Structure formats: structure tokens, C-alpha cells
Amino acid sequence: MAAYVKFWGTRGSIPTPASWTRVYGGNTPCVEVRFGEAIFICDAGSGIRELGKDLVERHPTPKPLHLFISHSHWDHIQGFPYFAPVYLPATQIRVYGRHGNGVSPYQLLSGQMSSDYFPVSFKDLGASIVDDDLGGEKIIDGVVVRAFPLNHPGGCQAYCFEKEGKKVVYATDNELEIGAWDVFPDPGNTGPLRRCPEALVEAMEGADLLILDAQYDDREYATKRKWGHSSCFSATDLAIKAGAKSLALFHHDPESTDRDIDEKVQSCRQRAEAHGANLTIMAAREGVELKL
Amino acid sequence: MSGVDATITAEARILRRERERKRHSLSEFDGNVTQRLITLNREETVMGRAPESHVRLSSKRASRQHAFLRVRGTDCVLVDNDSDNGVILNGVKIHSAVLRDGDVIQVADNVFVYHED
């Protein structure tokens, strides 16, 4: 069975509509993963608005939806009140995510719709919205879904979707920290692969597609350590170590122009080639759908 | 409202309509030479090996109805019709994509550059 992955929002931090973000897009994170009839939505950034319109058009009789929240920072939840299916009584949405500080993502989604922030109350939404729990791993509509932790201020979690040999990993907002032993910066790609957490390499092993935080290049990362995001070179190294088939650079910096992102892709491809890796590298781009 | 004011308003409306009406086209390349210019003025343009295709592809690697170019609002969307050899956008195999000016599309042995204005 083929898996389909569509990017609805790829920008990190804040929506960035501009002439120079026209190619890769300015909406914040939202990725749709489909296996047959099963629809999984990763994050509810501003990109979820367009997904909602598309779902309503695609499925006049609503399909059950599964929404996975990586963490509750604004750019990952801000689109939820504008997600058209939540206003349709026939829609069923199950929400999954980590419970940070004892608060569930469901509570955070509803909290951002209090009257101080938004005119429509969460309790007045038409859809049936259910707080669910993966408990680490769960089979949903025949798809094995696993969650694992990432390195981000306040915590964050990745999701792995796997069925019949197709594996997709969504792992945004993750800092692959560079240690004293790593070659950094490494503009000529002459150094060995950087060290990556073994748990991540194992969780991502053999993925058909890795969607990884690659907000910065090495130069940018040098001034933004501990901000919770990675250099695209480190993301490339992780993908190589995991033996992934393809890598989508994700969570583009709001300051990155389309040209900057093209250059990152080019540099990462050179790095993979220098290491003899058979890895397809692209930048996640709004409106692009992949078939795996 | 004076006659002059009315004229200005009418012109502004015309200009706005023009701005919202995007023109989509492809130029086909062979090496550095443009082989043909194709205006995408249909709601759906079919690319393929079948004789009735709007953009005829002669390569044996092309499927009969290989891909579609669909105009949706101001966007043009490229969709692979589950072809045998796929559709490549800027070097990456895709299933579908909203096109942007300057995108390079490879379908079988043919290479196109997408333009919008």
C-alpha cells in the first residue's frame, strides 16, 4: 500500500507570508499523512486551515481524523480554530500528544479558544473532539503509530507511522546538539558524520521519508544553540545514519528566503554525496504531495 | 461622484481583475534550446503519449495519460496520473504540487519550465 504525504505548512516559529517565501510557503507546520482511508494530521499550525478546506471538499461525508500535536508552542496549534472540520457536527477528531506539566494537548487547544483569544468557544465547536493517548505505540486503522521524545525547550515528540513496509517519521522542533568531537562548521563536508542520539537513529531506521527539523544552516545554528532547532547538516547526518531513503528539510526559519532554502538543499545533497549516501534530499514545500 | 472619479474607479477595477487572472505556461527545453511554448489555458491539460494529449510526449517512457496540469483559482497544480515513470519536480519525484514560477518539470524524457505571470 502506498503512503501519501502532503505538506500544508512548512515554516517554523511564525507565519511568514512574503514574496520571498512564495515557493516553500509561509504557513506554520501541518503535514497530512495518508495510508488508504486513514488520515493522520501532524500539527495544527496555520497550514491546517487550507487542509481543512480541502478535506471538506474531498470528503463531503467527513472521515475520522487523527491529529498529532508535537508540542504546544504557538506555531504548532495556532491554526486549529480555523480548521473547518471542527465546525461540522459529523466530524470526529482524536487528538494525541504529550502531556507537558500535566496539561494535555486537548486542554491547550481548548485553552487557546477562551474568549480572551478567540470569539468561538471550544465547547461550541460542532465536531466530536476526543482526547486520546498513544501510550508510546498504538495501531490506528491498521497503521502502527509510535511516539518518541525530541530535544526541545519544554519538550516535544516525534511520530512514526508504519504500515506494510512503508515508514514515515515526522520529527520537528528538535535540536541535534553539536559536540566538541563534531566538525563544526563543516562547509566542505570533509568531516565524519556528526554524532546523533542512538535512540533517534534506531527509531528512524530505514524510513522511506524523514521530515526533520532543519531550521538553520551551520552559521545560523552557531548563534542559536539551545533554541531547540537543528542545523540542516546535522539533520542530513541523522538521515544518513538512519539509512533513510529520503529526507525533507522542515520548519524553515522565518528569515530564510526561498533562495536560502534552495542553497541549504544543495549543500545537504553535496554532504550526502560526499558521504556516499543514497539519500534523496528536498525541502518540504507547501502544496507538494509525495507518494511513497 | 464626478465623471473623473468614476473613470478612475472603473480603471482600478479593470486592473484588479487583470491582476487576479494569472497566465500559466510551459516552455519545453532540449539542452538550452526552447523547443516549444505551451499556454495552459484549459482547466485541465493532459500530458502524455496518447495522440489526443494536449501536450504530446513522444518518449516511450511516457504513459499515455502521464500527468495533468489543473488550474485551480490562481494556481496551477501538476498531478502525476500514477504513471509508470513518475513526474519529477526540481529533481524530486512528486505525486502532485502547486507550481511556482521557474519550476523545472521532468516527464519521461521531456523537460519543461513552468511560468506564471
Contacts between the chains, C-beta under 8 A, distances in Angstrom:
chain1	res1	chain2	res2	distance
A	4	B	95	6.4
A	6	B	96	8.0
A	22	B	100	6.2
A	23	B	100	4.7
A	280	B	92	6.5
A	280	B	93	7.9
A	282	B	91	7.9
A	282	B	92	4.5
A	285	B	97	7.4
A	286	B	98	7.3
A	287	B	75	7.7
A	287	B	77	7.7
A	287	B	97	6.0
A	287	B	98	3.2
A	288	B	89	7.3
A	288	B	94	5.7
A	288	B	96	7.5
A	288	B	97	4.5
A	288	B	98	7.5
A	289	B	94	6.7
A	289	B	95	4.6
A	289	B	96	4.5
A	289	B	97	7.0
A	290	B	93	7.6
A	290	B	94	6.1
A	290	B	95	5.9
A	291	B	80	7.5
A	291	B	94	8.0
A	291	B	95	3.9
